[in-house]
Amino acid sequence: MIFRDVLTLISENPAAHGVFETVTETSRQVYCSVRTVGMTEAYTAMSHGLHPEFVFTLSDWSDYEGEKLCEYHGVRYRIIRTYRANQGIELTVEEVTAYA
């Protein structure tokens, strides 16, 4: 598998969730491969209120540190599922603005 796409993983600063504070984010970039979600997986997820769009595969599972958001080609996504496969990890995502 070739990991030539760049995915930005985004984590929110939990200490910044005060009443009058704005949420701060930290981001970092990792290499990945990308594919669309299969029809069966998409329909199964939709029956549970999710709308998966892409699956990003990172070459090493240690590249993922529990982030809940990511950005790909300027579009923000929510990570709705992770799956550790061999050395890598798959991140299934849905667009944040589409169904949030």
Contacts in CASP RR format, 6 or more apart in sequence:
PFRMAT RR
TARGET T0000
AUTHOR 0000-0000-0000
METHOD contacts of the structure
MODEL  1
MIFRDVLTLISENPAAHGVFETVTETSRQVYCSVRTVGMTEAYTAMSHGL
HPEFVFTLSDWSDYEGEKLCEYHGVRYRIIRTYRANQGIELTVEEVTAYA
1 33 0 8 1.000
1 57 0 8 1.000
1 59 0 8 1.000
2 33 0 8 1.000
3 31 0 8 1.000
3 32 0 8 1.000
3 33 0 8 1.000
3 57 0 8 1.000
3 58 0 8 1.000
3 59 0 8 1.000
4 31 0 8 1.000
4 33 0 8 1.000
5 31 0 8 1.000
5 32 0 8 1.000
5 33 0 8 1.000
5 34 0 8 1.000
5 56 0 8 1.000
5 72 0 8 1.000
6 29 0 8 1.000
6 30 0 8 1.000
6 31 0 8 1.000
6 32 0 8 1.000
7 29 0 8 1.000
7 30 0 8 1.000
7 31 0 8 1.000
7 32 0 8 1.000
7 34 0 8 1.000
7 56 0 8 1.000
7 58 0 8 1.000
7 70 0 8 1.000
7 71 0 8 1.000
7 72 0 8 1.000
7 91 0 8 1.000
8 27 0 8 1.000
8 28 0 8 1.000
8 29 0 8 1.000
8 70 0 8 1.000
8 71 0 8 1.000
8 72 0 8 1.000
9 27 0 8 1.000
9 28 0 8 1.000
9 29 0 8 1.000
9 30 0 8 1.000
9 64 0 8 1.000
9 65 0 8 1.000
9 67 0 8 1.000
9 69 0 8 1.000
9 70 0 8 1.000
10 25 0 8 1.000
10 26 0 8 1.000
10 27 0 8 1.000
10 67 0 8 1.000
10 68 0 8 1.000
10 69 0 8 1.000
10 70 0 8 1.000
10 71 0 8 1.000
10 76 0 8 1.000
11 25 0 8 1.000
11 26 0 8 1.000
11 27 0 8 1.000
11 65 0 8 1.000
11 66 0 8 1.000
11 67 0 8 1.000
11 68 0 8 1.000
11 69 0 8 1.000
12 23 0 8 1.000
12 24 0 8 1.000
12 25 0 8 1.000
12 68 0 8 1.000
12 69 0 8 1.000
13 23 0 8 1.000
13 24 0 8 1.000
13 25 0 8 1.000
13 26 0 8 1.000
16 22 0 8 1.000
16 23 0 8 1.000
16 24 0 8 1.000
17 23 0 8 1.000
25 69 0 8 1.000
27 71 0 8 1.000
30 58 0 8 1.000
30 63 0 8 1.000
30 64 0 8 1.000
31 58 0 8 1.000
31 59 0 8 1.000
32 56 0 8 1.000
32 57 0 8 1.000
32 58 0 8 1.000
32 59 0 8 1.000
33 56 0 8 1.000
33 57 0 8 1.000
34 54 0 8 1.000
34 55 0 8 1.000
34 56 0 8 1.000
34 57 0 8 1.000
34 72 0 8 1.000
35 54 0 8 1.000
35 55 0 8 1.000
35 57 0 8 1.000
36 53 0 8 1.000
36 54 0 8 1.000
36 55 0 8 1.000
37 45 0 8 1.000
37 52 0 8 1.000
37 53 0 8 1.000
37 54 0 8 1.000
37 55 0 8 1.000
37 92 0 8 1.000
41 52 0 8 1.000
41 92 0 8 1.000
42 51 0 8 1.000
42 52 0 8 1.000
45 51 0 8 1.000
45 52 0 8 1.000
45 80 0 8 1.000
45 92 0 8 1.000
49 99 0 8 1.000
50 80 0 8 1.000
50 94 0 8 1.000
50 99 0 8 1.000
51 94 0 8 1.000
51 95 0 8 1.000
51 98 0 8 1.000
51 99 0 8 1.000
52 80 0 8 1.000
52 81 0 8 1.000
52 92 0 8 1.000
52 93 0 8 1.000
52 94 0 8 1.000
53 77 0 8 1.000
53 93 0 8 1.000
53 94 0 8 1.000
53 95 0 8 1.000
54 72 0 8 1.000
54 77 0 8 1.000
54 92 0 8 1.000
54 93 0 8 1.000
55 90 0 8 1.000
55 91 0 8 1.000
55 92 0 8 1.000
55 93 0 8 1.000
56 70 0 8 1.000
56 72 0 8 1.000
56 90 0 8 1.000
56 91 0 8 1.000
56 93 0 8 1.000
57 85 0 8 1.000
57 88 0 8 1.000
57 89 0 8 1.000
57 90 0 8 1.000
57 91 0 8 1.000
58 64 0 8 1.000
58 88 0 8 1.000
58 89 0 8 1.000
58 90 0 8 1.000
58 91 0 8 1.000
59 87 0 8 1.000
59 88 0 8 1.000
60 87 0 8 1.000
60 88 0 8 1.000
60 89 0 8 1.000
61 84 0 8 1.000
61 87 0 8 1.000
61 88 0 8 1.000
61 89 0 8 1.000
63 89 0 8 1.000
64 82 0 8 1.000
64 89 0 8 1.000
64 91 0 8 1.000
66 79 0 8 1.000
66 82 0 8 1.000
67 79 0 8 1.000
68 78 0 8 1.000
68 79 0 8 1.000
69 76 0 8 1.000
69 77 0 8 1.000
69 78 0 8 1.000
69 79 0 8 1.000
69 96 0 8 1.000
70 76 0 8 1.000
70 77 0 8 1.000
70 79 0 8 1.000
70 91 0 8 1.000
70 93 0 8 1.000
71 77 0 8 1.000
72 93 0 8 1.000
75 95 0 8 1.000
76 95 0 8 1.000
76 96 0 8 1.000
76 97 0 8 1.000
77 93 0 8 1.000
77 94 0 8 1.000
77 95 0 8 1.000
77 96 0 8 1.000
78 93 0 8 1.000
78 94 0 8 1.000
78 95 0 8 1.000
78 96 0 8 1.000
78 100 0 8 1.000
79 91 0 8 1.000
79 92 0 8 1.000
79 93 0 8 1.000
80 92 0 8 1.000
80 93 0 8 1.000
80 94 0 8 1.000
81 90 0 8 1.000
81 91 0 8 1.000
81 92 0 8 1.000
82 89 0 8 1.000
82 90 0 8 1.000
82 91 0 8 1.000
82 92 0 8 1.000
83 89 0 8 1.000
83 90 0 8 1.000
83 92 0 8 1.000
84 90 0 8 1.000
END
